Amino acid sequence: MSKRLTVALVGNPNTGKSSVFNDLTGLNQKVGNYPGITVEKKEGICRLERGVKAHILDLPGTYSLNASSLDESVVIELLLNKNDKDFPDVAVVISDVENLKRNLLLFTQIKDLNIPSILVINMSDVMKRKGISIDAAILEKHLGTKVIMYSSREKKGVSELKTVITNYQKLETNQCLDIVNIDSEYFESLKKTFPDQSIYKLWLVITQDVNFGNLDREIVKDSSTFQTKSISYLKRLQQKETIKRYQFINNILKESYVHDPEIASDFGSRLDKILIHKFWGYAIFFLILLTIFQAIFDWSSYPMDAIDSTFSKLSSLIKGTLPEGVFTNLLSEGIIPGIGGIVIFIPQIAFLFLFISILEETGYMSRVVFLMDRVMRKYGLSGKSIVPLISGTACAIPAIMATRNIENWKERLITILVTPFTTCSARLPVYLILISLVIPNERFLGVNAQGLTLMGLYLLGFFAAIFSAKILNKILKIRSKTFFVVEMPNYKFPLLRNVFFTVFEKTKSFVFEAGKIIMAISILLWGLASVGIGDQFNNAEEIITVENYNSIEEFENNLSSHKLEHSLLGAVGKSIEPLISPLGYDWKIGIAIVTSFAAREVFVGTLATIYSVQGDQEDTIKERMANEVREDGQPLFGLASGISLMIFYAFAMQCMSTLAIVKKETNSWKWPILQLIIMTLIAYFSALLVYQIIS
């Protein structure tokens, strides 16, 4: 063939498009966003017969070519634009055995665009159990295409599909419906006005909502025929088209499709009575979440500790092996810790998407969305927002990535913007030190006051997210349809292959996309901490001499602390001291706040360096912090400053990794920058108010 073959996978949601895509592409796939928008774009490479290479494009799920969402608009724009580099040579329409009638509506529309189309009937392995029989030969005859009975679980139909794709030029492109028959006067006048245009393509362009995408409507702007027709009239024509198509489909299915519902198992409906019950549904969901996040904390801690230890040892090895110099320091203190800061998130991301993928594959996630939508809708969120909000307690990064399941852009954006308010695990070391420092280890109404404070901080973050969502819902002027439609797919055992591909792609996406930004900021912070101006920094070894200390470790820690104070990063801390002193902090805490933007847990390591503590010994850090006094002799860390700092961390943007992933998920720097500014202002003024009131 003269060029690479482009294949578009199209279908309704929950028809198993991802399974077919994974079967064709394996690991030769990548996930990104369509240019300028946040709709996910999945594409991969498949090797066919006779050495043909196919570019497989998994288009967003759509019920028809009458756009009602941004996802559906993306599909229509591609199928109407032959000049698009991804315009398909052949369309593979995925349907499933239980919803064939509804799925065929989309198939007939795509075929009427004169695109060679293949019908894949997925999940054919459940036909006998569901009491379904299909005569594929009759379907092929009436639809004018090849029909492939497919089962990803049994690996049935994959080779046949590849063969048909290779020979796509033999497929018929005759239309299923003559659109003129819907309203002969209207469509005949369009034909006369635009004699060189496909009438059905023209009809689709006319009927698309102007808010969806950038369709070229130049071909219709001068049409007096179109301008005299009202929107309601065009809607009625769309309804007539749908009715005509279903009449065509029903006539075909009468001959080719038999369904005996008495044979089908009623297991799903019985299970639904429990899983979406007004009480037991919430209880079961809570137990599942508890299990998931307990597993995430427990299971991920081992690989995360191993990764942390490995990169720490590698950094020490590099520093001890290579000759001293800027390059060695950059490698051991900037690049390697930067890579470690990326890789250490992989276990949490992988485990979270492992569980989410399993819940989606089994069909349970749709039940959760249905269950939670009524509650979340009051705050401008979707039922699907509950998963990112709760998973944010582990880490905001995979939580924000999990918002991809929310189709409504406004609801997804609000969820992305408020998720960082939930308390992530990286804040825990910060809270533990501050709570033990300023909250007495006593009991209040039989409950430990320190534990009660910690729980209060978690609740504060969650309620801040909910309250912020309600405000954003009112002020964001984003036109987005808010009706709620969710399909309850059949329960099924998860395909391990699909679960693996999902986890692999999500994890790879984070490492290679957000990782670039994380690495850049890590090196920048290292640079600021490694460079200073003036004798105090340049002559640090002469000022801090080894003879004044009892051990090499104590000397090195004090030397590092002195150099940090007089580095550019230290200068940043000193420069912001007038700004943070009303909150009860000094320049040292200012440095810790700046460095902890790399990751919240860096706060502890920074304090360890500032207070010349070997390792991250929290008790020693606490003692050093407790001994810090102001110029007037008052303790630096009293109840007021300690709670003020906790409040600051409760509301401030979590870390640069979160900022990077927000940029990736929104496809713009606008939202993460606004998010950073607004959350910082909320954190600052909340901490200021608390400090001034308590002190």
LINZI-V145274 format. One line per field, one symbol per residue. phi: phi as a letter, one per 30 degrees, with the letter a starting at -180 (. if undefined). psi: psi as a letter, one per 30 degrees, with the letter a starting at -180 (. if undefined). A space follows every 50 residues. Layout:
phi = ???
psi = ???
This chain:
phi = .dbddcbccbldeicjedddddddchddbbbacdeibcddccbacbccdh idccccccdedbdaccdbadedddddeddccddddceddbccccbbddbd edddededdddddicebccccdiddceddcicbbcdddeddddiacccdb bddchcjddddddddecdddddbdddbdddddaeddddddeddbdccddd dddddddddddcibddcedbdcddddddcdddddddddddddddddddde ddddccbbbcdddddcdddddddcdcddcddddddddddedddddddddd dddddddeddddddddddddcdddldddddddccdddddddddddeeddd ddddddddddddjddddddddcddddedciccedddddddddddaddddd dddddcdddddddddddceddddddddeeddddddddccddbcbhicddd dddddddddeddddddddddddddcdccdadcdcbbccdddadddedddd ddddddddeddccdedddddddddddeddcbbbjdeddcedddccdddbd bddddddddddddddcdddddddddceddcdddjccddddddddddddae ddedddddddchcdicddddedddddddbdddidedcceddddedddedd cdedaddddddddddciadeddddddddddddddddddddddddd
psi = lflkkkkkkkllkgfgeeeeeeeefbfhllkalkkflgkkjkllkkkalg gkkkjkjjlkkkflgjkgleeeeeeeeeffjffkfgkkekkjjkllffhe eeefeeeeeeefggkkkkjjjlhffgeeefhkkkjeeeeeeefhlkkkkk jeeghkfeeeeeeeeehfffklgllekjfefejeeefeeeeeeifgkkee eeeeeefkkffjahkjgefffgjfeeffkleeeeeeeeeeeeeeeeeeee eefeffkkjjffekkgeeeeeefefgkfefeeeeeeeeeeeefeeeeeef eeeeeeeeeeeeeeeeeeefelkkleeeeeeffdeeeeeefeeffeeeee eefeeeeeeeeffeeeeeeeefeeefefggllfffeeeeefffekfefee effffjejeeeeeeeeefeffkjlfffeeeeeeeefefkkilkjhfkkee eeeeeeeeeeeeeeeeeeeeeeeefjijjkkgljkkkjlkklkkjeeeee eeeeeeeeeeefdeeeeeeeeeeeeeeeffklkleeeehefeejkffglf leeeeeeeeeeeeeegleeeeeeeefefefeffglafeeeeeeeeffeke ffeeeeeeeeghkjahjeeeeeeeeffkllfgfkkeiaeeeeeeeeeefe flkelfeeeefeeeffgkfeeeeeeeeeeeeeeefeeeeeeeee.
